[in-house]
Amino acid sequence: MFVRNPLNEGIYRLLNQIADLLELQEASAFRINAYRNASTEIAKMPDDLQFMARKGQVKQLESLPAIGRSIANIIVDYYRSGHSRYLNRLQGEVSFEQVLERIPGIGPALAQRILGTLEIDTLEELEQATYDGRLTSVPGFGEARLQLVQMALHGLLDRRKHWQSSFEIRGKIDKPKINILFEIDKDYRQLDVENKLQRIAPKRFNPGKKAWLPIYHTDRDGWHFTVLYSNTARAHQLHKQIDWVIIYYQKDSVEGQVTVVTETRGPLKGKRVVRGDEEDSEKYYSLPLFIEWQTD
């Protein structure tokens, strides 16, 4: 299709690529068509979307034909970073290691050492590690580097909290209910056992380019979910790549991820839990809350 404004060709191709992958991965027809329709409308537009995206004009983008809140944020992400995190996710290329590498004071080598030393999967867990002394156990971390990372994380997480709170004020919830997360985790693993999921070939830790990683798309309670097994260095190191399930969730401008794992100790030993949300996991299983085991 002819793209009226050549400056919009990159996002036009990106949205079509996302639609193609969603179709191959058997996502809902509604979601596939949303990306197809948006790309078609973008091809007709005379305005430069890059200009609006770089200025963070999400509402202006959202008001354009066929572009809702989710696609508007994808456009902003693409033009500001030069790539699409959502596309990377669909291709199985997402890794927390890549997130770490972008933090001032942390390069590729140090990111690998952090993940090889500490059990962390989120920026919030990394921030906690900068204050409780765990990060100083990683070779290469001195006081100056530690302070630089603390400052960078404070800025990143503060912006995220401000962004999410604007939706909470308007009555939005910022994450799915835990029972839905457990249902999705169970369905994903069962569908994998039954060989009913499309499989993708992640680029990382896959020298043979084998299509081994099952991917699952589902919509529940107003949320869209994309689910994959963990393909991180830590998961492979501990042989947990088919135990740790990463659930990405998205609704309007609220998005995030959780990791569901099999607990190895404490009152929830042997049960599936949402990492970092053990208290709600215990409530889900109707177990008494024990604090003592965490300090053993």
C-alpha positions in Angstrom: 0.0 0.0 0.0 1.2 3.5 -0.8 2.0 5.5 2.4 0.9 9.1 1.9 3.6 10.6 4.2 6.9 8.6 3.8 7.8 9.6 7.4 5.0 7.3 8.6 6.2 4.2 6.7 8.2 2.8 9.6 5.2 2.6 12.0 3.0 1.4 9.1 5.3 -1.5 8.5 5.6 -2.2 12.3 1.9 -2.4 12.8 1.5 -4.8 9.9 4.4 -6.9 11.3 2.7 -7.1 14.7 -0.6 -8.1 13.0 1.2 -10.8 11.0 2.8 -12.2 14.1 -0.5 -12.1 16.1 -2.2 -14.0 13.3 0.5 -16.7 13.2 0.2 -17.0 17.0 -3.6 -17.3 16.8 -4.5 -14.2 18.7 -8.0 -12.9 18.6 -9.3 -11.7 15.3 -10.4 -8.4 17.0 -6.9 -7.7 18.0 -5.4 -8.6 14.7 -7.9 -6.4 12.8 -7.2 -3.5 15.2 -3.5 -3.4 14.0 -4.5 -3.9 10.4 -7.0 -1.1 10.5 -4.6 1.3 12.2 -1.9 0.6 9.6 -4.4 1.2 6.8 -5.5 4.5 8.3 -1.9 5.6 8.9 -1.1 5.0 5.3 -3.7 7.6 4.4 -2.6 10.3 6.8 -0.8 13.4 5.7 0.5 14.3 9.2 3.9 13.3 10.5 3.2 10.9 13.4 6.9 10.9 14.4 6.6 14.6 15.4 3.6 13.9 17.7 5.2 10.7 19.1 8.5 12.4 20.0 6.6 15.1 21.9 4.6 12.4 23.8 1.3 13.6 22.4 -0.6 10.3 23.2 -4.0 11.9 23.3 -3.5 13.5 19.9 -2.4 10.2 18.4 -5.3 8.4 20.2 -7.8 10.8 18.6 -6.7 9.7 15.1 -8.9 7.2 13.1 -8.4 3.6 14.3 -5.6 4.5 16.8 -6.6 3.7 20.3 -4.6 4.1 23.5 -2.6 0.9 23.1 -1.5 1.6 19.5 -0.8 5.2 20.4 1.7 4.1 23.1 3.3 1.6 20.7 3.8 4.5 18.2 5.4 6.6 21.0 7.6 3.8 22.1 8.8 3.1 18.5 9.7 6.6 17.7 11.4 7.4 21.0 13.4 4.2 21.4 13.9 3.2 17.8 12.3 -0.2 18.3 9.1 -1.7 19.7 9.0 -3.6 23.0 5.7 -5.2 22.1 7.1 -6.5 18.8 10.2 -7.8 20.7 7.8 -9.6 23.1 6.0 -11.3 20.2 9.3 -12.4 18.7 10.4 -13.9 22.0 13.3 -11.4 22.2 12.3 -9.6 25.4 14.8 -10.0 28.2 15.3 -8.2 31.5 19.0 -8.3 30.8 18.3 -5.8 27.9 16.4 -3.6 30.3 19.3 -3.5 32.7 21.8 -2.7 30.0 20.0 0.6 29.3 20.3 1.8 32.9 23.1 4.3 33.4 26.0 2.6 35.1 25.1 -0.8 33.9 26.5 -2.3 30.6 26.1 -5.7 29.0 28.8 -7.4 31.0 27.6 -6.0 34.4 23.9 -6.9 33.5 25.0 -10.5 33.0 26.8 -10.5 36.3 23.8 -9.1 38.1 21.4 -11.7 36.7 23.9 -14.4 37.4 24.3 -13.4 41.1 20.9 -12.1 42.1 17.3 -13.5 41.7 15.6 -10.4 40.3 13.2 -9.9 37.4 12.0 -6.3 37.8 13.3 -2.8 38.3 11.6 -2.7 41.7 13.6 -5.7 42.8 16.8 -4.2 41.5 16.1 -0.9 43.4 15.6 -2.9 46.6 18.9 -4.7 46.0 20.7 -1.3 45.8 19.6 -0.5 49.3 19.7 -3.9 51.1 23.4 -4.5 50.2 22.9 -7.3 47.7 24.0 -5.3 44.7 27.4 -4.6 46.3 28.0 -8.4 46.2 28.2 -8.2 42.4 31.7 -7.7 41.1 32.1 -4.3 39.6 29.8 -2.4 42.0 31.5 0.4 44.0 29.9 3.2 45.9 29.9 5.7 43.0 28.3 3.2 40.6 25.7 2.2 43.2 24.6 5.8 43.7 24.4 6.3 39.9 22.1 3.3 39.5 20.0 4.4 42.5 19.5 7.8 41.0 18.6 6.3 37.6 16.1 3.8 39.1 14.5 6.5 41.2 13.8 8.6 38.1 12.5 5.6 36.1 10.3 4.2 38.8 9.0 7.7 39.9 7.9 8.4 36.3 6.2 5.0 36.2 4.3 5.5 39.4 3.2 9.0 38.3 2.0 7.6 35.0 0.1 4.7 36.7 -1.4 7.0 39.4 -3.1 9.2 36.8 -5.2 6.2 35.8 -5.8 5.1 39.4 -7.3 8.5 40.2 -9.8 8.0 37.4 -10.8 4.7 38.8 -8.5 2.4 36.8 -6.9 -0.6 38.3 -3.2 -1.1 37.7 -3.0 -4.9 37.5 -5.2 -8.0 36.9 -6.7 -9.9 39.8 -4.5 -12.7 41.0 -7.0 -15.5 40.4 -7.0 -14.5 36.7 -3.2 -14.7 36.6 -3.3 -18.2 38.1 -6.0 -19.3 35.6 -3.9 -18.1 32.7 -0.7 -19.7 34.1 -2.6 -23.0 34.4 -4.1 -22.8 30.9 -0.8 -21.9 29.3 1.0 -24.9 30.8 -1.8 -27.2 30.0 -2.1 -26.0 26.4 1.7 -26.5 26.1 1.4 -30.1 27.3 -1.4 -30.7 24.8 0.8 -29.1 22.1 -1.9 -26.6 21.2 0.2 -23.5 21.2 2.2 -21.8 18.4 5.9 -21.9 19.1 8.4 -19.3 18.2 12.2 -19.4 17.9 13.7 -16.9 20.3 17.1 -15.4 19.3 18.6 -15.7 22.8 19.9 -19.0 24.1 18.8 -20.8 21.0 21.8 -21.4 18.7 19.9 -24.0 16.7 17.1 -21.5 16.0 14.6 -24.1 17.1 11.0 -23.0 17.5 10.6 -24.2 21.1 9.0 -21.3 23.0 5.2 -21.6 23.2 3.3 -18.3 23.1 -0.2 -17.7 24.2 -2.6 -14.7 23.7 -5.8 -14.3 25.6 -8.2 -11.6 26.7 -9.9 -11.7 30.1 -11.7 -9.2 32.3 -10.8 -6.3 29.9 -7.1 -7.2 29.9 -5.0 -8.5 27.0 -2.3 -11.1 28.0 0.7 -12.4 26.3 2.3 -15.4 28.0 5.7 -17.2 27.5 8.1 -19.3 29.5 11.0 -17.4 30.8 14.0 -17.3 28.4 16.4 -15.4 30.7 19.9 -16.3 31.6 18.8 -16.9 35.2 16.1 -19.3 34.1 18.5 -21.4 32.0 21.1 -21.3 34.7 18.6 -22.8 37.2 16.9 -25.0 34.7 13.6 -23.2 35.3 12.8 -22.1 31.8 9.7 -24.3 31.7 8.7 -23.5 35.3 8.9 -19.7 35.3 5.9 -18.3 33.3 6.0 -14.6 32.3 2.6 -13.0 31.9 2.5 -9.6 30.2 -0.7 -7.7 30.7 -2.1 -4.6 29.0 -5.2 -2.4 29.2 -5.3 1.1 27.7 -2.1 2.7 28.9 -1.6 0.4 31.9 0.8 -2.5 31.2 3.2 -4.6 33.1 4.4 -8.2 33.7 4.5 -10.8 36.4 6.3 -14.1 36.8 4.5 -17.1 38.1 6.8 -19.8 39.6 6.6 -23.0 41.7 7.5 -22.0 45.3 10.4 -24.0 46.7 10.1 -23.2 50.4 7.8 -21.9 53.1 4.1 -22.5 53.6 3.5 -22.3 49.8 6.2 -24.8 48.9 5.1 -26.8 45.8 2.4 -24.3 44.8 2.3 -21.8 42.0 2.9 -18.2 43.2 3.2 -14.8 41.7 6.8 -13.7 42.4 6.8 -10.5 44.5 3.2 -11.0 45.4 3.4 -13.9 47.8 1.0 -12.4 50.3 -1.8 -12.3 47.8 -0.8 -15.8 46.7 -1.3 -17.0 50.2 -4.6 -15.3 50.4 -5.6 -17.0 47.2 -4.8 -20.5 48.6 -6.5 -19.5 51.9 -3.4 -20.2 53.9 -2.4 -18.3 57.1 0.3 -15.7 56.5 3.7 -16.8 57.8 6.5 -14.3 58.0 9.0 -16.3 59.9 10.0 -18.6 57.0 11.2 -15.6 55.0 14.0 -14.9 57.4 15.2 -18.5 57.8 
